[in-house]
């Protein structure tokens, strides 16, 4: 099948959802002279390189080309790097992450499991990149703030290499068995947002490193049925109610070998003390029986190391300060909640004045707090904190569909930095700031560099222009004033249309935002003859703590009820919606919600495409599931109330379930168990297995085909007003 209807699905697949060619992962030097970022050469080229924008000359320079380093060969990724990219939902290849010294004068990155070190300064001729001597399989390199040393992971080991030493690397920490050093355990990387497992002291004299013992964690396996000769892959995956990894934190001092210089192992410019090696190791102590989860580590020049630790039942957390001389900790603040504790990302941290930057729910607003001072007003929802320097830079909203960048400082107070009436954020260092905005007024992303005393510069965006131009109607509907968006076919002249609802609908992710790039697929689907409705129900972020906590002990009924409320409320304002022909589609939690909709409310929903759905919450991970449903040993009713399996005999509508067999987040057991329950109940359904595909279904052929197949499924299923089977 070819033709105009296929143009957008193919373009979306080739461009990795229009993410290629876009500047990202932005860092500003403290002096404001350099803005470092990643970007691929064009909108269909997935091989990303490292770039620097010089604010004085207003020029962008590619300082490390992944294509030039790799040549014609393919990049061979260590298993740990593949897992890291999966956790980060990484869609590109090449240099997909980097880290800088404190001056942002040099950067380190891994490529093909090898370690590279590149200059970011024009006066150095951007000299590099230079490969540093390491073992194979380098992952997550990070230089110390002075730029003398780079710590990195190699398998389960935490290693170190000086940047001016031609000798061998050294191992800082390693153990036998199921122990890793310096890496984030699964639930930290997937659910907590903590992708790192080691942190440098501000002077580079020591490293805080996580020791993770996975011995007690359940081993689950994935295999590729289409390649029976391939060995199964093991995954340490802690399902709800089972043992988590045992995580401890250690201070490892860096010592220097005086004999290394005498032996001629050091180049000119290396550290005067000699070659680096591990020194004293001190365990950091806190009440890990009460607080087993290590969620955040923050170490800056403005105070001692900060830890955020959390109870397993999520009802309490504590911010602790670490004494770096002996590993003892003291409590800075504690938070409790009868449902679960929460906080905006980027916190806790020290301000430049050494005051704790934290956030607290007051009324139904997340408010920013610096020391004892509440610095944001009621009604301004703080979303996340992006920079803490001269000022605290954060994102916040007064209306959930629009997010803007804000700052607060003791001298200037509270300021709004952007006014894109879309989705914006910002980072700032010294005299420079980069505002990153998406809007309904333009396609894609604008990264605007602003330096005091200079004209702003927008970093070049090399992404493709979409072949569709969304027109979205934003509504507020129903008893709960739900945020809803409706997309109709381009130029639709009136008349009833079958409806496709496309929610995520669960905790942690918001879909109804005023950014044109988020509505491309919805517009294309609408142009195939549908009305697309997207709604953020209770449990989704952006509306305050009470709105989010409505799903406590019940992930099924409030989200589903709100999709029904949103549909009926939208139909009152948009008469084109045909409530006799309603389909629903989604992925992950959205897939769960889609399957739930046709199983529990066939009177409203007449067909569903459920992608990678959680069908039984007993088989999802500890940190996420127990936050909302509790421990299955004491809250069995909450798990049964939220399960799809018991609803299987009631299926009356067409259901297509899609699942990647290499998915190590929502394992394929979810789809197989639901399909088995439906089969036993004699209920007809369709299953589309995706061998070799993970939770991020990013392969071009898969992305394109899934979209086309989903639309064709709905075209047939919603061709006529549905009737319940007798």
C-alpha positions in Angstrom: 0.0 0.0 0.0 1.5 3.3 -1.1 0.2 6.9 -1.5 -0.3 10.1 0.5 -1.8 8.2 3.4 1.5 6.5 4.0 3.7 9.7 3.8 3.3 10.7 7.4 3.8 7.2 9.0 6.9 6.8 7.0 8.2 10.3 7.9 7.5 9.8 11.5 9.3 6.5 11.6 12.4 7.8 9.7 12.7 10.9 11.9 12.2 9.0 15.1 9.1 11.0 15.8 10.8 14.2 14.5 13.5 14.0 17.3 16.5 13.8 14.9 18.3 17.0 14.0 17.0 18.8 17.1 19.5 20.3 19.6 19.3 18.6 23.0 21.2 17.7 26.2 22.2 21.4 26.6 25.0 22.5 29.0 26.2 26.1 29.6 29.7 27.0 30.8 29.8 29.0 34.0 31.4 32.0 32.2 28.6 31.9 29.6 31.0 31.6 26.7 30.0 28.1 25.5 26.7 26.2 25.0 27.3 22.5 24.5 24.7 20.3 23.0 24.0 17.2 21.0 22.5 17.1 17.5 22.4 14.8 14.5 23.3 16.1 11.1 19.7 16.1 9.8 16.1 15.1 10.3 16.6 11.5 9.1 20.1 10.9 10.3 20.1 9.1 13.7 23.9 9.4 14.4 24.3 12.2 17.0 27.4 14.3 17.4 28.7 16.8 20.0 28.4 20.5 19.2 29.5 23.8 20.8 28.0 27.2 20.3 30.4 30.1 21.1 28.5 33.1 22.4 31.2 35.6 21.5 31.5 34.6 17.8 27.9 33.3 17.5 29.1 30.2 15.8 28.2 26.5 16.1 31.0 24.0 15.8 30.9 20.2 15.7 33.6 19.2 18.1 33.1 15.4 18.0 31.5 13.6 15.1 30.2 10.1 15.9 30.2 9.3 12.2 33.8 10.3 11.8 34.9 8.2 14.8 32.8 5.2 13.8 33.6 5.3 10.1 31.6 2.9 8.0 31.3 0.4 10.8 28.3 -0.1 13.1 28.5 0.8 16.7 28.9 -2.2 19.0 27.1 -1.5 22.2 27.8 -3.1 25.5 24.7 -4.8 27.1 24.8 -2.2 29.9 24.7 0.6 27.4 21.7 -0.9 25.6 19.9 -1.2 28.9 20.8 2.4 29.8 19.4 3.7 26.5 16.3 1.6 27.0 15.7 3.1 30.4 16.2 6.6 29.0 13.9 5.9 26.0 16.8 6.9 23.7 15.9 6.8 20.0 19.2 8.0 18.4 22.6 6.5 17.9 26.2 7.8 18.2 27.0 10.2 21.0 23.8 10.2 22.9 25.1 11.5 26.2 28.2 13.3 27.5 29.5 14.9 30.7 31.7 17.9 31.3 34.2 19.2 33.9 33.0 22.1 36.1 34.4 24.7 33.7 32.7 23.0 30.7 36.1 23.2 28.9 36.2 19.5 28.1 33.7 16.7 27.7 33.8 12.9 27.9 31.5 10.4 26.2 31.5 6.7 25.3 31.1 5.4 21.8 31.1 1.8 20.9 32.1 0.9 24.5 35.2 3.1 24.2 36.0 6.3 26.1 36.7 9.7 24.4 37.8 13.1 25.8 37.2 16.2 23.8 38.1 19.9 24.1 35.2 22.4 24.0 37.4 25.5 23.8 38.2 27.2 20.5 41.6 28.3 21.7 42.5 24.6 22.0 41.4 24.1 18.4 38.7 22.0 19.9 41.5 19.5 20.1 40.1 16.0 20.0 38.4 13.8 20.6 41.2 11.7 22.1 40.6 8.1 23.1 41.6 7.3 26.7 43.0 3.9 27.7 40.2 1.7 29.1 38.9 -1.8 29.2 36.1 -2.7 26.7 32.5 -1.9 27.5 32.7 1.6 28.8 29.4 3.0 30.1 28.4 6.3 31.8 31.8 8.2 31.9 31.9 11.2 34.1 34.9 13.6 34.7 35.7 15.0 38.0 35.0 18.7 38.3 38.7 19.6 37.8 38.9 17.6 34.6 41.9 15.5 35.9 40.1 12.2 36.1 37.3 10.3 34.5 35.3 7.7 36.3 33.3 5.1 34.3 31.6 1.8 34.4 32.9 -1.4 32.8 30.6 -4.3 33.4 30.0 -4.5 37.2 33.1 -2.4 38.0 33.6 1.2 38.7 36.9 2.4 37.1 39.0 5.5 36.8 41.4 6.9 34.3 43.4 10.2 34.4 42.9 12.4 31.4 46.6 13.1 31.0 48.0 9.7 31.7 49.1 7.2 29.0 49.2 4.3 31.4 46.5 1.8 32.4 43.2 2.5 34.0 42.5 1.5 37.6 39.6 -0.2 39.2 38.0 1.7 42.0 35.6 -1.0 43.1 34.5 -4.5 42.0 33.1 -7.7 43.5 32.1 -11.1 42.4 28.6 -12.4 42.2 25.5 -10.2 41.6 27.1 -7.0 42.9 27.6 -3.9 40.7 29.4 -0.7 41.7 28.5 2.8 40.4 25.4 1.7 38.4 21.7 2.5 39.0 19.6 -0.5 39.8 16.6 -1.2 37.6 13.9 0.6 39.7 16.2 3.6 40.1 16.7 4.0 36.4 13.2 3.1 35.3 11.0 4.6 38.0 12.9 7.0 40.2 14.6 8.9 37.5 18.0 8.2 39.0 20.1 7.0 36.1 23.5 7.5 37.8 25.2 5.4 40.5 28.3 7.6 41.3 29.0 11.2 42.1 32.2 13.2 42.3 33.3 15.4 45.2 33.4 19.1 44.1 37.2 19.0 44.3 37.6 15.6 42.7 39.2 14.1 45.8 36.6 11.3 46.2 33.6 9.6 44.7 30.3 8.6 46.2 29.4 5.2 44.7 26.4 3.0 45.0 27.0 -0.6 45.7 24.0 -2.7 44.4 23.5 -6.3 45.4 21.0 -8.0 43.1 21.3 -11.5 44.6 17.9 -11.5 46.1 16.1 -9.9 43.1 13.9 -12.2 40.9 15.5 -13.2 37.6 13.2 -12.9 34.6 14.1 -13.8 31.0 13.3 -12.6 27.6 13.9 -14.5 24.4 13.4 -13.9 20.7 11.1 -16.7 19.3 12.0 -15.7 15.8 15.7 -16.6 16.5 15.6 -19.9 18.3 19.4 -20.2 18.3 19.8 -17.0 20.4 20.3 -17.4 24.1 17.7 -16.0 26.5 18.5 -12.7 28.2 18.4 -12.5 32.0 17.0 -9.5 33.8 17.0 -8.7 37.5 13.4 -7.5 37.8 11.8 -7.0 41.2 8.1 -7.7 40.8 5.6 -6.2 43.3 5.9 -7.8 46.7 9.3 -9.4 46.0 12.8 -8.4 47.2 14.5 -5.2 45.9 18.2 -4.8 45.3 20.2 -4.0 48.4 21.7 -0.6 47.8 24.4 1.0 50.0 26.5 4.1 49.4 30.2 4.4 49.9 32.8 7.2 49.9 35.9 6.2 48.0 38.9 8.5 48.4 41.2 9.0 45.4 44.9 8.6 46.3 47.9 9.4 44.1 50.9 7.2 43.5 54.1 9.2 43.9 56.1 6.5 42.1 54.1 6.8 38.9 55.8 10.1 37.9 59.2 8.8 38.8 58.5 5.7 36.6 57.7 8.0 33.6 54.1 7.0 33.4 52.7 10.5 33.5 52.5 13.0 30.7 53.3 16.7 31.2 50.3 18.4 32.8 49.2 15.4 34.8 48.3 15.8 38.5 51.4 16.6 40.5 50.6 13.9 43.1 51.1 11.1 40.6 48.8 8.4 39.2 45.3 8.1 40.7 44.3 5.0 42.6 41.5 4.0 45.1 42.1 5.1 48.7 40.1 4.8 51.9 36.6 3.4 51.5 33.9 4.6 54.0 30.3 3.4 54.1 27.6 6.1 54.3 25.2 5.2 57.1 21.5 5.9 57.4 18.5 4.0 58.6 18.3 1.8 55.5 15.8 -0.6 57.2 13.3 2.3 57.4 14.5 4.0 54.2 15.7 1.3 51.8 15.3 3.4 48.6 18.1 5.7 47.6 16.3 8.1 45.3 18.5 11.2 44.8 22.1 12.1 45.5 23.2 15.8 45.2 26.8 16.9 45.8 27.8 20.5 45.1 30.2 23.2 46.4 27.4 24.8 48.4 27.1 22.1 51.1 27.7 18.5 52.1 26.4 15.7 50.0 22.6 15.4 50.2 20.6 12.1 50.0 16.9 11.7 49.4 15.9 8.3 50.9 12.4 6.8 50.9 10.4 4.2 52.7 9.3 1.2 50.7 5.6 2.0 51.4 6.3 5.5 50.0 4.6 7.2 53.0 7.7 8.9 54.2 11.0 10.3 52.8 14.0 12.1 54.4 16.6 14.5 53.1 19.9 13.7 54.7 23.3 15.5 54.8 26.4 13.3 54.7 29.5 14.0 56.7 32.1 13.2 54.0 34.8 12.6 56.7 33.2 9.7 58.4 30.0 8.7 56.4 27.5 9.6 59.1 24.3 11.4 58.1 22.0 13.9 59.8 18.4 14.7 58.9 17.8 18.0 57.1 14.0 17.5 56.6 11.5 14.7 56.6 8.2 14.5 54.7 5.2 12.1 55.3 1.9 11.5 53.5 -1.0 9.1 54.2 -1.0 8.1 50.5 2.5 8.6 49.1 5.3 11.3 49.2 6.4 13.1 46.1 8.5 16.0 44.9 9.4 17.8 41.7 12.4 16.5 39.8 15.7 18.2 40.4 15.3 18.3 44.1 16.6 18.3 46.8 19.7 20.6 46.4 21.6 23.3 48.1 21.3 26.9 46.9 24.5 29.0 46.5 23.8 30.4 50.0 23.8 26.9 51.4 20.0 26.8 51.9 18.0 23.7 51.2 15.9 23.9 48.0 12.8 21.7 48.4 9.1 21.7 47.5 6.0 20.9 49.5 2.4 20.5 48.7 0.3 23.3 50.3 -3.4 23.1 49.6 -3.5 21.7 46.1 -0.3 23.3 44.9 3.3 22.2 44.6 5.2 25.1 46.0 9.0 25.8 46.0 10.7 26.4 49.3 14.3 27.8 49.8 15.4 27.3 53.4 12.4 28.3 55.5 11.0 30.6 52.8 8.1 29.6 50.5 9.1 31.4 47.3 6.2 30.5 44.9 2.5 31.5 45.4 -0.5 29.2 45.7 -1.8 28.2 42.2 1.6 28.2 40.5 2.3 24.5 40.2 6.0 23.8 40.3 6.9 21.0 37.9 10.7 20.5 38.0 13.8 22.4 38.9 16.4 22.7 36.1 19.2 24.9 37.5 20.4 26.1 40.9 23.0 28.8 40.5 22.7 32.5 40.9 19.0 31.8 40.8 16.7 28.8 41.1 15.4 28.0 37.6 12.3 25.8 37.3 9.2 25.1 35.3 5.7 25.8 36.5 2.2 26.3 35.3 -1.0 28.0 36.3 -3.0 26.1 33.6 -2.1 22.4 33.1 -1.8 22.7 29.3 0.9 25.4 29.4 4.2 25.1 31.2 6.6 28.1 31.4 10.1 28.6 32.7 10.5 30.7 35.9 13.3 31.8 38.2 13.7 32.9 41.8 16.6 34.6 43.5 17.0 36.6 46.7 17.7 39.8 44.8 15.1 39.6 42.0 12.4 37.5 43.6 10.1 35.5 41.3 10.3 36.0 37.5 8.6 34.4 34.5 11.3 33.7 31.9 9.3 32.5 29.0 5.9 33.2 27.5 5.5 30.7 24.6 2.0 29.7 25.8 3.2 26.2 25.2 5.7 24.0 26.9 9.0 25.6 28.0 11.9 25.1 30.2 15.2 26.9 30.8 18.7 26.4 32.1 21.1 29.2 33.3 24.7 29.6 34.2 26.5 32.9 34.9 25.4 35.5 32.4 23.8 33.0 29.9 20.5 31.3 29.7 18.9 28.9 27.2 15.1 28.8 26.9 13.7 25.7 25.3 10.2 26.1 24.0 7.5 24.3 22.0 4.2 26.0 21.1 1.1 25.7 19.0 2.5 28.6 16.9 5.4 26.7 15.4 6.7 23.3 14.5 9.3 21.6 16.6 11.6 23.0 19.3 13.3 26.4 19.7 16.4 26.6 21.9 17.1 30.3 22.4 20.5 31.3 23.8 20.3 34.6 25.7 23.4 36.3 27.0 23.4 39.6 29.0 24.3 42.4 26.6 23.9 40.4 23.4 21.2 39.6 20.8 19.6 36.2 21.4 20.6 33.3 19.1 18.4 30.3 18.3 20.4 27.0 18.0 19.9 25.5 14.5 17.1 22.9 14.3 17.8 20.5 11.5 14.7 18.4 12.0 12.3 17.7 9.1 9.1 19.7 8.6 6.1 17.4 9.1 3.8 16.8 6.2 0.8 17.4 8.5 -0.1 20.6 10.3 -2.2 20.0 13.4 -5.3 22.0 14.3 -6.2 21.2 17.9 -9.2 22.3 19.9 -8.5 22.4 23.7 -11.4 21.9 26.1 -12.1 21.8 29.8 -15.0 19.3 30.5 -17.0 17.5 33.1 -17.2 17.5 36.8 -13.5 17.2 37.2 -12.7 20.0 34.7 -10.6 17.6 32.7 -8.1 18.8 30.1 -9.2 17.4 26.7 -8.0 17.9 23.2 -10.0 17.2 20.0 -8.5 16.9 16.5 -10.8 16.7 13.4 -9.8 15.9 9.8 -8.2 18.9 8.1 -10.9 21.0 6.4 -13.7 18.8 7.8 -17.0 20.3 6.6 -19.2 18.7 9.2 -21.0 15.4 9.8 -20.5 12.6 12.3 -17.1 11.0 12.7 -16.0 7.7 14.4 -13.9 8.6 17.5 -10.5 7.3 18.5 -9.5 8.1 22.1 -5.7 8.1 22.5 -4.8 8.5 26.2 -1.9 7.6 28.5 -4.1 8.4 31.4 -1.8 7.2 34.2 0.6 8.6 36.8 3.6 10.5 35.7 2.7 11.5 32.2 0.6 14.3 30.8 -0.5 14.4 27.1 -2.8 17.4 26.7 -0.2 20.2 26.2 -0.1 23.1 23.9 2.8 22.0 21.7 2.2 21.4 18.0 4.8 18.6 17.8 2.8 16.5 20.2 -0.3 16.4 17.9 1.2 15.3 14.5 0.1 11.6 14.8 -3.3 12.6 16.1 -3.8 14.9 13.1 -2.8 12.2 10.6 -5.2 9.7 12.2 -7.9 12.3 12.1 -7.2 12.9 8.4 -8.0 9.2 7.8 -11.6 9.9 8.7 -11.7 10.0 12.5 -12.1 12.4 15.4 -9.2 12.0 17.8 -9.9 12.7 21.5 -7.1 12.9 24.1 -7.8 13.4 27.8 -5.7 13.7 31.0 -7.7 12.2 33.8 -7.2 12.0 37.5 -3.8 10.6 38.4 -1.9 12.5 35.7 0.4 15.4 36.6 -0.1 19.1 36.3 -3.2 19.6 38.5 -1.7 19.3 42.0 -1.3 16.6 44.7 -5.0 15.8 45.3 -5.7 15.3 41.6 -2.8 12.9 41.3 -3.6 10.9 44.5 -7.1 10.0 43.4 -5.8 6.7 42.0 -4.5 5.6 45.4 -5.3 1.9 45.7 -7.2 1.9 42.4 -5.5 2.3 39.1 -8.6 1.2 37.1 -11.8 3.0 38.0 -10.8 6.7 38.3 -8.7 6.7 35.1 -11.4 4.9 33.2 -14.3 6.9 34.6 -12.5 10.1 33.5 -12.1 8.8 29.9 -15.8 8.3 29.8 -16.4 11.8 31.3 -14.0 13.4 28.9 -15.6 11.7 25.9 -19.2 12.7 26.8 -18.1 16.2 27.8 -16.2 16.7 24.5 -19.3 15.5 22.6 -21.4 18.2 24.2 -19.0 20.8 22.7 -18.0 19.0 19.4 -21.1 17.6 17.8 -19.1 15.8 15.1 -18.2 13.0 17.6 -20.2 9.8 16.9 -20.7 8.2 20.3 -21.9 5.0 18.6 -18.5 4.4 17.1 -15.7 4.9 19.7 -12.3 3.2 19.7 -9.5 3.7 22.1 -5.7 3.1 21.7 -2.7 3.5 24.0 0.7 2.1 24.9 2.0 1.0 28.3 -0.4 2.4 30.9 -2.4 3.7 27.9 -2.5 0.2 26.6 -3.7 -1.0 30.0 -6.4 1.7 29.9 -7.4 0.8 26.3 -7.9 -2.9 27.2 -9.7 -2.0 30.4 -12.1 0.3 28.5 -13.5 -2.4 26.2 -13.5 -5.0 29.0 -15.3 -2.9 31.6 -17.3 -0.4 29.5 -18.3 -2.0 26.3 -21.4 0.3 26.3 -19.0 3.2 25.7 -16.0 1.8 23.9 -16.4 -0.3 20.8 -12.9 -1.3 19.8 -9.4 -1.1 21.3 -5.7 -1.4 20.4 -3.7 -2.1 23.6 0.0 -1.7 23.2 2.4 -3.3 25.8 -0.4 -3.3 28.5 0.1 -4.1 32.1 -2.6 -6.7 32.6 -1.8 -8.0 36.1 -0.1 -5.6 38.5 1.5 -8.5 40.4 3.9 -8.6 37.5 5.0 -5.0 37.4 7.9 -3.6 39.4 8.0 -2.8 43.1 8.7 0.9 43.2 6.0 2.0 40.8 3.3 -0.5 41.7 3.6 -0.4 45.5 3.5 3.4 45.4 -0.1 3.3 44.1 -1.5 -0.1 45.1 0.6 -1.0 48.2 2.2 -4.3 49.0 0.3 -7.2 47.5 0.7 -9.1 50.7 -1.5 -6.6 52.5 -3.5 -4.9 49.7 -4.6 -7.9 47.6 -8.0 -6.2 46.9 -6.3 -3.2 45.3 -4.4 -5.6 42.9 -7.6 -7.5 42.1 -9.6 -4.3 41.6 -6.9 -3.0 39.1 -6.4 -6.3 37.2 -7.7 -7.1 33.7 -7.6 -10.8 34.0 -10.8 -11.3 35.9 -12.6 -9.1 33.3 -11.6 -11.4 30.4 -14.9 -13.3 30.2 -16.8 -10.0 29.6 -15.1 -9.1 26.3 -17.7 -8.1 23.7 -15.7 -5.8 21.5 -12.8 -6.1 19.0 -9.5 -6.0 20.8 -6.0 -6.0 19.3 -3.1 -6.5 21.8 0.4 -5.6 20.7 3.6 -6.5 22.6 7.3 -6.6 22.0 8.8 -9.9 23.1 12.1 -8.2 24.2 10.2 -5.8 26.5 12.0 -5.8 29.8 9.8 -3.1 31.4 6.3 -4.5 30.8 7.2 -8.2 30.0 5.2 -10.1 27.4 3.8 -12.3 30.2 1.2 -9.6 30.6 -0.2 -10.0 27.1 0.2 -13.8 27.1 -1.8 -14.1 30.4 -4.6 -11.9 29.2 -4.7 -13.7 25.9 -4.9 -17.0 27.7 -7.7 -15.8 29.9 -9.6 -14.6 26.9 -9.1 -17.9 25.1 -10.3 -20.0 28.1 -13.4 -17.7 28.2 -14.0 -18.3 24.5 -13.6 -14.6 23.7 -12.3 -13.7 20.2 -9.3 -11.3 20.1 -6.2 -10.5 18.2 -2.6 -10.6 19.3 0.3 -9.0 17.4 3.6 -10.2 18.7 6.8 -8.1 17.9 9.9 -10.4 18.2 13.0 -8.5 19.1 11.1 -5.3 20.0 11.5 -3.6 23.4 9.1 -1.3 25.3 10.4 1.5 23.1 9.1 0.3 19.7 11.5 2.5 17.7 12.4 0.4 14.7 11.4 2.2 11.6 9.5 -0.7 10.0 7.7 -1.5 13.3 6.7 2.2 14.0 5.3 2.7 10.5 3.4 -0.6 10.3 1.9 -0.3 13.8 0.4 3.0 13.0 -1.0 1.8 9.6 -2.3 -1.5 11.1 -4.0 0.3 14.0 -5.9 2.7 11.8 -7.0 -0.1 9.5 -8.2 -2.1 12.6 -10.3 0.8 13.7 -11.5 1.5 10.2 -13.0 -2.0 10.1 -14.1 -2.2 13.7 -15.9 1.2 13.7 -17.3 1.0 10.2 -20.9 0.7 11.6 -22.4 1.7 15.0 -21.6 -1.1 17.4 -24.1 -3.4 19.1 -23.4 -5.6 22.1 -23.3 -9.3 21.5 -26.3 -11.1 22.9 
